[in-house]
Amino acid sequence: MSSDQEIERLDALIHEEGAFTDRILAEMGKVIVGQRNMIERMLIGLFCDGHVLLEGVPGLAKTLAVSSLARIVNVRFQRIQFTPDLLPADLIGTLIYDQHRGSFSVKKGPIFANIILADEVNRAPAKVQSAMLEAMQEHQVTIGEETFHLDDPFLVLATQNPIEQEGTYPLPEAQVDRFMLKVVVGYPSKKEEREILDRMTSGQVPTVEKLVAPEDIVRARDLVRQIYMDDKIKDYIVEIVLATRDPASYGLTELVDLIEYGASPRATIWLTLAAKAHAFLRRRGYVRPEDVKAVALDVLRHRIIPTYEAEAEERTSDYIVERALDGIEVP
């Protein structure tokens, strides 16, 4: 079979197998008005086995979106409200001493689920943030001397309020890098706001139905990795990431003094998988450059550390990524 025939076969397979994503999006639309970008990014994380950080002010339906997705996918769901007095044991579990038996037994925490909603994750102290690292990276937790593996699929969908909000703490850079995507959730449009008003004040609260099984998600993950990506697009991804580390080599001299640290190799991996998942949502068996550009900001914004000079000039990591995308030739 020639490469062109293989691409055609993949394209037909993905078009057929990816049909259930349209049903998920339609079902989510019953309870969430607008916010298509946020919902698609949550699905990309689910299909790539990558965690997603949702940032936005309170009241933008972040929590509702996560709980609705868990119900649609029909998996075990746990919502953990992060607070300043939360302890690591409240997250992963602890050892309980049984006086009658004279021994310890394990009481598992809420982290033992398929989809975890870490609500307002930046309100918890550093010890709790550290406790999440092993679960997010290794899909396992350690209680006492025993290690427990988490069920597949396992996904952390975390929400956080902007750092300027009172009572929040900046997440450790090591933990932020564990999130595949950081999605900034914006306000709805005027038309969407009116629809929200009509829906939520009518007296009938909409609900979602179970549509797919965990096995469907695992199969979708296998299909996403099979999606064809041309070598030119792979080179394009590498050049985007390298431009955040050494912008001068790509003629982006204005960025030289704005970047303290560029994106890590983890960004290259996630950008590749996210582009494939974006193509999957479009029911295509191959990646286009626009797939890469569509997800680049969400993959890279939290992996680039601007300098003090950039902060003084109010140049954010979003600005740096956008300039890098503008400066790299599209294949």
N, C-alpha and C positions, 0 to 999 in steps of 0.2 A: 504494500500500500504506500503510495507517495505521500509526501508531507501535506500537499493540498487536499488529498482525499481524507487524510487523518483529521485535518482541521474541519472539513465538512462533516465528518462523522461526529466529532466532538460538538460542533455547533448544533447539529440536530439533536444529539443526546441532551445537551444542556437546555436547549429550548423546551424539550419535553419534560425533563426531570425538574426543571426550575419553575414549573407552573405553580407549584404550591406557594412560592414566595408572593405571587400576586394575591392569593387568597389570604395570606397572613397580613399583607398591607391593607387589604380591604377590611378585614376584621378589626385591625387596629384603628382604622378610620371611624369605626363606630363609637369609640370612646375618646379618641384624640383628634382634635381639630387642627389641621395643618401639621407642622413639625415633621414634615416628610424626611428632611435631612437627618434629624435625630433618630427616627425610627429605622431608616436605612442603615445608619451607622451601628445601631444596636444589632441588627441582623448580620452585618459584616463581622462584628465581633463574635457573634454566635457561630457563624460559618467558618471562622478562622481560628476558633479556640483562643480568642484574645479578649482580654478584659477592657472595659470601656469606662471612661470617666466623663460624666456629664456635668458641665459647669453652667450655672445660671442662677439668677435671683429666685427666691421662693415663689411658688405659684405658677410655674410654667409647665406643669404636668409631667415632670421628670419621674416622680415616684409612681404615678398612675401608669405611665408608659411601660415601666419595668414590670410591674405586677401584672399588667394585661398581657405582655409578651409571655411571661411564665405560664399563665393560664392557657394561652393559645397553643403553646408547645407541649403542654401537659406534663410538666416536670415538677419535682419538689422545689418549693420556693420558700425562702426565708428573708424576712425584712429585719435588718439590724439597724436600730437607731443609734448612731454614734453620738456620745455625749462626753463632756470633759471628765466625768467620773467612771467611764467604762474601763473595765480591766481586761487583760488578755484572756483570762479564764472565761469571761462572759462571751467571748467570741469563739474560742476553739474547744472549750470544755475544761474539766479538771478531774482530779482524783478525789473520790469520796471514801472516807474510812467507815467501814462496817464494824461496829463494836461487837456484834454477835459472832461474826466470822473471824474477827481479828485481822482483817485484810482490807486492802484498798480496791475499789472498783472504779471504772472509768465512766464518767458522765459526759457524753459528747455534747458539744455546743452547737449553736445554730449554723456554724460554718458547714456542717454536714448536710448539704442540700445541693441541688443542681444549679439553680440560679440564685445568687445572693444579691439582694439590694442593700448595699452599704450606704444608708441614707445619711446625708450631711457628713461624709467621711472625714472632712477636715475639721470637725469639732472635737475629735478624740485626741488624746495625748500621744506622744511618740511611741510609748511601749505597745500600745494597741496597734499603731500603724506597723510596727515591726512584726507583730504577731501575724499580720496578714501576708507578709512577704513570702513565707514558706508555702502557704496555701495557694497563693496566686502563681508562684513560679514553678513549684514542684508538684502541685496538686496533691499535697499530703500535709498532715499536721502531726506534731509530736506532743503527746501528753504524758508527762513523767518520763519513763524510759521507753515508751512504746510509740511506734509510728503507725499512723492510720492513713490509708489512701482514700482520696475523695472520689466519689462516683463520677462517671463521664456521661453526659457533658457536665462540666463545671465552669461556671462563668460568674465573674464579679462585675456587676453593673453598679458603679458608685456615683453618687451625686454629691456635688459640693457647691457651697455658696462662694461667690467671689471673695478673695482674701480681704477686701476692704470691709466686709461685713463684720460686725462686732462679734467677738467670741469664737473666732476661727483661727486655725493654725496652718501655716504653710506645710504641705505634705513633704516628707523627705524625698530628695531627688531620686534616690534608689527605688522608692516605691512608685513614684510618678512614671518612671521609665518602664515599670512592669505593665502599665496600661498600654494596650495596643493603640487606642485612639483617645484623644481628648476632644470632646465635642462641646463647643460653646453654643448654648441654647439661647435663642433670642426671643423677643416678644412677638406675639402674633400680629398679623396685619389687621387693618380696620374691619375688613370683611370677615376674617376669622374670629375676631373679637366678638362681633355681633352674633356669629353662629354659636360661639361658646355661651353667650348670654342666653340665647334661645334654648339651647340644649339643657343647660344646667339649672334653669329656673322653671322648667316645664313640669316638674314633679315626677318625671320618669327618668331614673338614672340608667343610662345604657350599660350593657355588659357584653363581654365577649365569650365565645364558645371555644371549646377545645377542637383544634383542627388537625394537628400533626402530633407525632409521637417522637420520643427521644431518638429512636432508631432513624427517623427521617433526617434529623439534624446530623447524626454521625455520617450518614450516607452523603448528605450535602457537602460535608467537609471533605470527603474523599473526592467528590466531583470538582470542587473548587480548586484543589491542588492539581487536577488533571488539565485545567484550562490552559490553552496554548498561549505562550508569550514569546514573541520574536526576540532574537538576540539584540536587535536595535533598541527595543523597549527596555530590555534588561540593562543595557548600557546607559540608557536615558535615566533610569532610576538611580544607578550608581553615580552618575554625574550630578544629579540633583543633591544627593546626600553629600558628596565630596565638595560641592559648592558651598555648603554650610560650614565646612571645616577650613577650606582654603579658597575663599572667594576671589582672591587676587588672580589665581590661575585661570579663572573663568571670566576675567574682565570686570568683576563686580567689586571694584575698588571701594565703592562707598560703604560696603558691608564689612570691610576689614576691621574697622575700629568699633563695630557694633556687636561682634560675636565674641563672647568669652570662650564658650565651648560649643562645637558643632554636634551634629547628630551622630549617634553611635552606630556600629554595624547592625544592632537590633532594629534600627530604623529602616535599613535596607531590606531586611527580611520582612518586616511588617508591611512596608510599602508595596512590596511585590505581592504578598498575599491579599492585602486589602484591594489592590487593583484587580486581582483575579475575582475576588468576591463581588466587587462592583460590577464587573462584566457578567457574573452569574445572576445578579439581580436584574440586569438588562437582558437576561436569557441569551447570552452569547457565549460561544465556546472559545473565544480568543480575546486578548486584551488589546485595547486601543490606547493611544497616548492620552486621550481625554479621561480614561479611567484612572490613570496615574494622577493627572492633575486634579481630578475630582476629590481624591482622598488624601493628597499630599499634605494639605494644611492640618488635617486632623491627626495624621501620623507624626508630623514633625514639630508642631507648635510647642509641645511640652518637652521636647528633647533638645532644644536649642536654648542656651543660657545667654541672654544679652549682657553686654558690658554695662558699667555704670554710666558710661557716656551715652549709650543707647537709651537708657532709662531717663537720663537728663534731657535728651532730645525727643522723648516720648515715642521712641521707635521700639515696637513690641516684637516678639518672636514671629507673630503673624506677618508683620511687615517684612521681616527678613526672609521668610519662606516665600512670600509672594514675589519679592524681588529676585530670589534665586530661580523661581519658576519662569519669570520673565526673561532671565538672562541665559537660560539653557535652551539650545536649539531643539525644537521638537522633531523627532524622527518622522 
